[in-house]
């Protein structure tokens, strides 16, 4: 069976319940949000653990702040990861499932690593809050587990792009390799291009933190200024490193894709350059540039997610696969159910985030004080 | 059909069951616990009892860690486990219910934002707004149950979906309403059990109040669940009831669920009547384990009574599409594979094994047995549900006739051409230590 026929055979005969482009768009959007929080988790865990081992009290305080934030970001990253995981199975089912099956044990180990990593992060945060000994080891464990999980999911994604190699990985002579221990495709430049921005985004997160808490009554402005400076330096170095790794990754891509001139990638270059310019223009104090840098970084990630999708389409085109040809029976009822839920959900989430924002800035304090005095 | 994943000795179902087991409690706690939280917070504000708010802080932190790390990751784990064990079944569900799952995901997002805002804004915002956030969480969590119950019910009774292929035809199936009401009632029982456990770790005066509330909630939930479970039982299809009566494992799990319910009923009664002072964290944990066992029993029954299907009327438990589905233009694979042979249609078969020959029949038989049997069986002696132990010494010809009769049990029929069936029988005889056939019989049959 040739690869094209194999992919057709694997595709789900039930088809999709709406235009595939909708799932593609949602997949890109939710992946971008997911990877942004993954960046914050990995970078947060690394910097928090580093800060724990520093002697400077300010680093220790920074470490506590980031440890707490990272526990929250882990949960958000997990929930946000569910959506792209769902949508990839709708439009790229033959690729995702085959890749998972070839590395079946690793997909399970991936989850175990995440659970251990997340619990270690909580242990790191809570032990330090309660001033217990030997908390650093939990930080190190969290970093190791999260990195390890990142490597596995990267390999699963890469394997999914190489369908002409699947049979070679799975079959040897008369035997099928049903053990599920295969790990067959690793591209270091691509992996690093996902990992190194963790430091960039964590740096921007620290800048945003300083910017956000600066107006709060009783804020420690000297500490916040120091924090913003540290964040800015991290972001600058990591932005340059990410750009260089990006060039390395581009040079390694198959030349027949001509991906250097991909439209979304060009938009990505522009945004990345703008971000670097903002970072170098911003002063080392809590600065109004922080929200601009944060927005630009998020936007760059979104555009890079579009590029990632565009690249996937380039990889799969030679096998005659296009998601736009997926058999479809439009199911308006369930589509409207989702759209209605989505709109309602966004309104509720916006309401909750507004409360969180105001509470963080201490805006309810006066109100509470007045009511307790009365 | 995808590459196969073989787990020696214990088999795939155990992996699935293990992950599901670790998901069941946190997911149910995540759904139920905030109703009781809302109730207690209202009481604390109305009666001005700050010690109850302290309890709520502790409860919500424990929910954060327990449900939103372990619970959500094991939830994703079930997805991954289903992917590596039954990719075509999870694919079928996703291609039918993607918008349902996407809507459920929106509720997850609301839940996670709400619980963090709730936990970190104790004493920082007005009590009225804080209370409202708790309610938002509780309602969102319940709505996630409203959706997933439709998909779970579909896996047992797909209803009119088999004729229309439409989302709602399968969603509002015959077991949907009793199952939703049953799960809603159980949600309160689980919340009661969890609140009683967290209350047992308290040292202050709120402990007895919380215990009584937990007992009342637990008992009411459990009694209502009993009523709805009876309704659920009454609408089960005939083959499910037959499986319940004839498969030993299912009957044991059913009894386990009933015994756990009785024990929990007594526990809740003592708590509700104020005689729950003996409950320390160990006893609270032990009762959570009892609850856990009961849920495993109930969920196992639900999983097993749909045999021989993963999606009844459509896909067998070995992921072969067993019936036509006109609404989607899908033809039965079982029929096609019986006519043309399965091996030419399996994309991951070694090239030399596409056609059964006198040289390759044992290797080809191995592929066929793995494709059709690995979902439930292991292939080495001493393993769980191991074919060599079940078939013990069976010769190839008897194995051939046994394969003919599979569909008379709760197993899917053997699917494949006659030479493929003989090759599978030869391989079964080999692993069972029975007499091997001669190669000509395998390829040409009795003629």
Boltz contact constraints between the chains, C-beta under 6 A:
constraints:
  - contact:
      token1: [A, 1]
      token2: [B, 347]
      max_distance: 6.0
  - contact:
      token1: [A, 6]
      token2: [B, 347]
      max_distance: 6.0
  - contact:
      token1: [A, 9]
      token2: [B, 347]
      max_distance: 6.0
  - contact:
      token1: [A, 12]
      token2: [B, 91]
      max_distance: 6.0
  - contact:
      token1: [A, 12]
      token2: [B, 95]
      max_distance: 6.0
  - contact:
      token1: [A, 13]
      token2: [B, 330]
      max_distance: 6.0
  - contact:
      token1: [A, 14]
      token2: [B, 92]
      max_distance: 6.0
  - contact:
      token1: [A, 14]
      token2: [B, 95]
      max_distance: 6.0
  - contact:
      token1: [A, 14]
      token2: [B, 328]
      max_distance: 6.0
  - contact:
      token1: [A, 72]
      token2: [B, 116]
      max_distance: 6.0
  - contact:
      token1: [A, 75]
      token2: [B, 68]
      max_distance: 6.0
  - contact:
      token1: [A, 75]
      token2: [B, 112]
      max_distance: 6.0
  - contact:
      token1: [A, 78]
      token2: [B, 72]
      max_distance: 6.0
  - contact:
      token1: [A, 79]
      token2: [B, 108]
      max_distance: 6.0
  - contact:
      token1: [A, 79]
      token2: [B, 109]
      max_distance: 6.0
  - contact:
      token1: [A, 79]
      token2: [B, 112]
      max_distance: 6.0
  - contact:
      token1: [A, 82]
      token2: [B, 105]
      max_distance: 6.0
  - contact:
      token1: [A, 83]
      token2: [B, 105]
      max_distance: 6.0
  - contact:
      token1: [A, 86]
      token2: [B, 101]
      max_distance: 6.0
  - contact:
      token1: [A, 89]
      token2: [B, 94]
      max_distance: 6.0
  - contact:
      token1: [A, 90]
      token2: [B, 98]
      max_distance: 6.0
  - contact:
      token1: [A, 93]
      token2: [B, 91]
      max_distance: 6.0
  - contact:
      token1: [A, 97]
      token2: [B, 2]
      max_distance: 6.0
  - contact:
      token1: [A, 97]
      token2: [B, 87]
      max_distance: 6.0
  - contact:
      token1: [A, 98]
      token2: [B, 2]
      max_distance: 6.0
  - contact:
      token1: [A, 100]
      token2: [B, 83]
      max_distance: 6.0
  - contact:
      token1: [A, 100]
      token2: [B, 84]
      max_distance: 6.0
  - contact:
      token1: [A, 101]
      token2: [B, 2]
      max_distance: 6.0
  - contact:
      token1: [A, 101]
      token2: [B, 3]
      max_distance: 6.0
  - contact:
      token1: [A, 101]
      token2: [B, 5]
      max_distance: 6.0
  - contact:
      token1: [A, 101]
      token2: [B, 84]
      max_distance: 6.0
  - contact:
      token1: [A, 102]
      token2: [B, 3]
      max_distance: 6.0
  - contact:
      token1: [A, 104]
      token2: [B, 5]
      max_distance: 6.0
  - contact:
      token1: [A, 104]
      token2: [B, 84]
      max_distance: 6.0
  - contact:
      token1: [A, 107]
      token2: [B, 80]
      max_distance: 6.0
  - contact:
      token1: [A, 107]
      token2: [B, 84]
      max_distance: 6.0
  - contact:
      token1: [A, 111]
      token2: [B, 77]
      max_distance: 6.0
  - contact:
      token1: [A, 111]
      token2: [B, 80]
      max_distance: 6.0
  - contact:
      token1: [A, 114]
      token2: [B, 73]
      max_distance: 6.0
  - contact:
      token1: [A, 115]
      token2: [B, 73]
      max_distance: 6.0
  - contact:
      token1: [A, 118]
      token2: [B, 69]
      max_distance: 6.0
  - contact:
      token1: [A, 122]
      token2: [B, 65]
      max_distance: 6.0
  - contact:
      token1: [A, 170]
      token2: [B, 3]
      max_distance: 6.0
  - contact:
      token1: [A, 170]
      token2: [B, 348]
      max_distance: 6.0
  - contact:
      token1: [A, 171]
      token2: [B, 350]
      max_distance: 6.0
  - contact:
      token1: [A, 174]
      token2: [B, 350]
      max_distance: 6.0
  - contact:
      token1: [A, 174]
      token2: [B, 352]
      max_distance: 6.0
  - contact:
      token1: [A, 174]
      token2: [B, 363]
      max_distance: 6.0
  - contact:
      token1: [A, 178]
      token2: [B, 4]
      max_distance: 6.0
  - contact:
      token1: [A, 178]
      token2: [B, 6]
      max_distance: 6.0
  - contact:
      token1: [A, 180]
      token2: [B, 5]
      max_distance: 6.0
  - contact:
      token1: [A, 331]
      token2: [B, 167]
      max_distance: 6.0
  - contact:
      token1: [A, 333]
      token2: [B, 167]
      max_distance: 6.0
  - contact:
      token1: [A, 333]
      token2: [B, 168]
      max_distance: 6.0
  - contact:
      token1: [A, 334]
      token2: [B, 99]
      max_distance: 6.0
  - contact:
      token1: [A, 334]
      token2: [B, 167]
      max_distance: 6.0
  - contact:
      token1: [A, 335]
      token2: [B, 99]
      max_distance: 6.0
  - contact:
      token1: [A, 337]
      token2: [B, 99]
      max_distance: 6.0
  - contact:
      token1: [A, 337]
      token2: [B, 103]
      max_distance: 6.0
  - contact:
      token1: [A, 338]
      token2: [B, 99]
      max_distance: 6.0
  - contact:
      token1: [A, 338]
      token2: [B, 102]
      max_distance: 6.0
  - contact:
      token1: [A, 338]
      token2: [B, 103]
      max_distance: 6.0
  - contact:
      token1: [A, 341]
      token2: [B, 103]
      max_distance: 6.0
  - contact:
      token1: [A, 341]
      token2: [B, 106]
      max_distance: 6.0
  - contact:
      token1: [A, 342]
      token2: [B, 106]
      max_distance: 6.0
  - contact:
      token1: [A, 345]
      token2: [B, 106]
      max_distance: 6.0
  - contact:
      token1: [A, 345]
      token2: [B, 110]
      max_distance: 6.0
  - contact:
      token1: [A, 348]
      token2: [B, 110]
      max_distance: 6.0
  - contact:
      token1: [A, 349]
      token2: [B, 113]
      max_distance: 6.0
  - contact:
      token1: [A, 352]
      token2: [B, 113]
      max_distance: 6.0
  - contact:
      token1: [A, 352]
      token2: [B, 114]
      max_distance: 6.0
  - contact:
      token1: [A, 352]
      token2: [B, 117]
      max_distance: 6.0
  - contact:
      token1: [A, 355]
      token2: [B, 117]
      max_distance: 6.0
  - contact:
      token1: [A, 356]
      token2: [B, 117]
      max_distance: 6.0
  - contact:
      token1: [A, 359]
      token2: [B, 121]
      max_distance: 6.0
  - contact:
      token1: [A, 359]
      token2: [B, 124]
      max_distance: 6.0
  - contact:
      token1: [A, 359]
      token2: [B, 125]
      max_distance: 6.0
  - contact:
      token1: [A, 364]
      token2: [B, 125]
      max_distance: 6.0
